[in-house]
Amino acid sequence: MAQWVNGQVVDCHHWNGRLHSLRVEADIAPFEAGQFTKLGLEIDGSIVGRPYSLVNAPQERPLDFYFIVVPGGPLSPHLAALQPGAAILVAAQANGFMTLKEVPASPHLWLISTGTGVGPFLSILKTETPWQRYQRVVLVHAVRTVDELNYPDTIRQVATAYPRQFTYIPFVSREACAYALPGRIPQAIENGSLEQKAGITFSADTSQVMLCGNPDMVEDTKNMLITRGLRKHSRREPGQISMERYW
């Protein structure tokens, strides 16, 4: 069971009707960029908690959580209704293996996400580690509509700080967007448009790929990359594909 600490909401941002950010002051244990912890509220006499990734880098405060409201869900609608000053519970210890500590070095790092799965990658990008270990870092973020391409200030700051190393490639599937690729990530790998946009290719010799988000995207992209000669990574059997399903 989670060991909770008391936190306080200091900011809430409603990106649209579905997507929200909460920034929380809470004294949690040190964590690795890419990990998650739990948020909790007492509802009808019981604590309801769910895991959420930390968007902030380990050295940053307040804690930053990016989440989608699940209609009728036991917790997320309550989180979205919180205002600055509200009390919230935070699990003291973060967990998870979606960290660069678990990923081998290589020339190219691909961070491929859908929806709120971009959160742990933003945490990673705000640290020094990817820029010290990889020659190129490509952030891919696929959403349905343009108003779901959030945290633009963070992405601009990364692009400004590392213009020669960093490439950002958004996907928008349900409406036209001049600066985004259409459709789904697996198909863009199959037809070559993703690699063409990035200016580098997927290769077992040069690529490490981290996948986070919708389980269909994660599974289909993994399978597509396997056809390109990459394999799933584990501590026992090193490879090129690291994954975290986001629900």
C-alpha positions in Angstrom: 0.0 0.0 0.0 1.3 3.5 -0.8 2.9 5.5 1.9 1.2 8.9 1.5 2.6 12.3 2.3 0.4 15.4 2.4 0.6 17.8 -0.6 -1.0 21.0 -1.7 -2.1 22.0 -5.1 -0.3 25.2 -6.2 -1.5 25.4 -9.8 -4.0 23.7 -12.1 -4.1 24.1 -15.8 -7.0 23.0 -18.0 -5.6 22.4 -21.5 -9.0 21.4 -22.8 -12.1 19.6 -21.5 -10.2 16.3 -21.2 -6.5 17.1 -20.5 -5.3 18.8 -17.3 -2.2 19.5 -15.3 -1.8 19.7 -11.5 1.3 21.2 -9.9 1.7 20.1 -6.4 4.1 20.9 -3.5 4.9 17.7 -1.6 8.0 16.3 0.0 8.6 13.0 -1.8 11.8 10.9 -2.0 14.3 11.6 -4.8 13.2 10.0 -8.1 14.5 9.3 -11.6 13.2 11.2 -14.6 10.6 9.1 -16.3 9.2 7.5 -13.2 5.7 7.8 -11.8 4.1 8.1 -8.4 0.5 8.0 -7.1 -1.9 10.8 -6.4 -4.7 10.2 -3.9 -7.8 11.8 -2.5 -10.1 10.8 0.3 -13.5 10.1 -1.3 -16.5 8.8 0.6 -14.3 7.9 3.5 -11.7 5.9 1.6 -8.5 6.9 -0.1 -8.6 6.5 -3.9 -5.2 6.5 -5.5 -3.9 6.1 -9.1 -0.5 6.3 -10.7 0.6 9.3 -12.6 3.9 10.2 -14.3 6.0 13.1 -13.1 6.4 15.7 -15.8 8.9 17.8 -13.9 12.6 16.9 -13.8 13.9 15.5 -10.5 15.5 18.8 -9.6 12.3 20.8 -10.3 9.5 21.8 -8.0 6.6 21.9 -7.8 5.7 18.3 -8.9 3.9 18.3 -12.2 1.3 15.8 -13.2 -0.4 15.6 -16.7 -3.6 13.5 -16.9 -6.7 12.8 -18.9 -10.2 12.8 -17.3 -11.9 9.5 -17.5 -15.6 10.2 -17.5 -17.1 8.5 -14.5 -13.7 7.5 -13.2 -13.1 7.1 -9.5 -10.4 9.8 -9.3 -9.5 11.8 -12.4 -12.7 14.0 -12.4 -12.0 14.9 -8.8 -8.4 15.8 -9.6 -9.6 18.0 -12.4 -11.9 19.9 -10.1 -9.2 20.8 -7.6 -8.2 24.4 -7.1 -4.9 26.0 -5.8 -4.7 25.5 -2.0 -6.5 22.1 -2.1 -5.1 19.2 -0.1 -3.9 16.1 -2.0 -2.1 13.0 -1.1 1.1 11.9 -2.9 2.9 8.6 -2.6 6.3 9.3 -1.1 8.2 6.9 -3.3 8.2 7.0 -7.1 8.5 3.8 -9.2 8.9 2.7 -12.8 11.6 1.6 -15.3 10.9 4.2 -18.0 14.2 5.8 -17.3 17.4 6.4 -19.2 19.2 4.4 -16.5 17.6 1.3 -18.0 18.4 2.2 -21.6 21.7 1.5 -23.4 23.7 4.3 -25.0 23.5 4.7 -28.8 23.8 7.4 -31.3 20.1 8.0 -31.6 17.3 8.1 -29.0 13.7 8.0 -30.1 11.0 9.0 -27.5 7.7 7.9 -29.0 4.4 8.7 -27.2 0.7 9.2 -27.5 -1.5 11.5 -25.4 -0.4 11.9 -21.8 2.4 9.4 -22.4 4.6 12.3 -23.4 4.8 13.3 -19.7 7.7 11.1 -18.6 9.6 12.0 -21.8 9.4 15.7 -21.0 10.9 15.0 -17.6 13.7 13.1 -19.2 14.3 15.9 -21.8 14.7 18.5 -19.0 17.7 16.6 -17.6 21.3 16.6 -18.8 21.5 12.8 -19.4 20.0 12.5 -22.9 22.2 15.3 -24.3 25.3 13.7 -22.8 24.6 10.2 -24.1 22.9 10.6 -27.5 23.9 12.5 -30.6 20.3 12.9 -31.7 17.1 12.8 -29.6 13.7 12.7 -31.4 10.5 13.3 -29.5 7.4 11.9 -31.3 4.0 12.9 -29.9 0.7 11.6 -31.4 -2.7 13.0 -30.6 -6.1 13.3 -32.1 -6.5 17.1 -32.3 -4.2 20.1 -32.3 -5.4 21.3 -28.9 -3.9 18.0 -27.4 -0.3 19.1 -28.4 0.4 20.5 -25.0 3.4 21.7 -23.0 4.6 23.8 -26.0 6.7 26.1 -23.8 8.7 23.1 -22.5 9.3 21.7 -26.0 10.4 25.2 -27.3 12.8 25.5 -24.4 14.3 22.1 -25.2 14.6 22.9 -28.9 16.2 26.3 -28.1 18.7 24.7 -25.7 19.7 21.8 -28.0 18.9 22.8 -31.6 21.4 20.4 -33.3 20.5 17.4 -31.2 16.7 17.7 -30.7 13.9 17.0 -33.2 10.2 17.3 -32.3 7.7 15.5 -34.6 4.0 15.8 -33.7 1.2 13.6 -35.2 -2.4 14.8 -35.4 -4.9 12.1 -36.6 -8.3 13.7 -36.7 -7.8 17.1 -38.2 -5.5 18.9 -40.6 -2.4 20.5 -39.1 0.3 22.1 -41.3 3.2 21.2 -39.0 2.2 17.7 -37.9 2.3 14.4 -39.7 -1.2 12.7 -40.3 -2.3 9.3 -39.2 -0.7 6.8 -36.9 2.9 6.2 -35.9 3.2 2.5 -37.0 2.0 3.4 -40.5 4.5 6.3 -40.6 7.3 3.9 -39.8 6.0 1.4 -42.4 5.9 4.0 -45.2 9.1 5.8 -44.2 7.5 9.2 -43.5 8.6 9.3 -39.8 12.2 8.6 -40.6 12.2 11.1 -43.5 10.9 13.8 -41.2 13.5 13.0 -38.5 16.4 12.8 -41.0 17.6 9.5 -39.4 16.6 5.9 -39.7 15.7 3.1 -37.3 18.6 0.7 -36.9 19.6 -1.9 -34.4 23.1 -0.5 -34.6 22.2 3.2 -34.0 18.8 3.4 -32.3 17.3 3.2 -28.9 13.5 3.5 -28.8 11.3 4.3 -25.8 7.5 3.8 -26.2 4.9 5.2 -23.9 1.2 5.7 -24.3 -1.8 3.9 -25.8 -1.3 0.1 -25.6 -2.3 -0.3 -29.3 0.3 2.2 -30.4 2.9 0.6 -28.2 2.2 -2.9 -29.4 1.9 -2.0 -33.1 5.0 0.2 -33.1 7.0 -2.5 -31.3 6.0 -5.0 -33.9 6.8 -2.7 -36.8 10.2 -2.0 -35.3 10.9 -5.7 -34.9 10.4 -6.1 -38.7 13.2 -3.5 -39.0 15.6 -5.6 -37.0 15.1 -4.1 -33.6 14.2 -6.2 -30.5 12.7 -5.6 -27.1 15.1 -4.5 -24.4 15.5 -6.1 -21.0 18.3 -6.4 -18.5 18.9 -10.0 -19.3 18.6 -9.6 -23.1 19.7 -6.1 -24.2 17.9 -4.7 -27.2 16.6 -1.5 -28.6 12.9 -1.2 -27.6 11.9 -0.1 -24.1 8.1 0.2 -23.4 5.6 1.4 -20.9 1.9 1.1 -21.5 0.1 4.0 -20.0 -3.2 2.4 -19.0 
